[in-house]
Amino acid sequence: MEVEFKNKELLKLYETGSSRKLKLTQDIIDEFFFGVQSIIDAYDIYDLWNDKSLHFEKLTNTELYSIRLKKKYRLEMTVDWQNESCTIGIFGLTDISNHYQ
């Protein structure tokens, strides 16, 4: 599937491996790269749902989706569906959030 970076700090993190504004530990950064690569490698939404380590889910009361990076961090994204059955889309990465903050 396709990935777009809607947050310039996430793009910088992806391109360089670091970001001044995102204060993340190396294990969170590694999980971020794994998550982005998992989205890119996925054929459809079922590939993300079937990979239980991602914990891919739609967030309640919002149009955002997320995958879990670690217990308390999530990579949040929007999805622009490209087919009627909502199985293939363009993922717009918006933020890495501290889920329990």
Order of alpha helices (4+ residues) and beta strands (2+ residues): beta-alpha-alpha-alpha-beta-beta-beta-beta
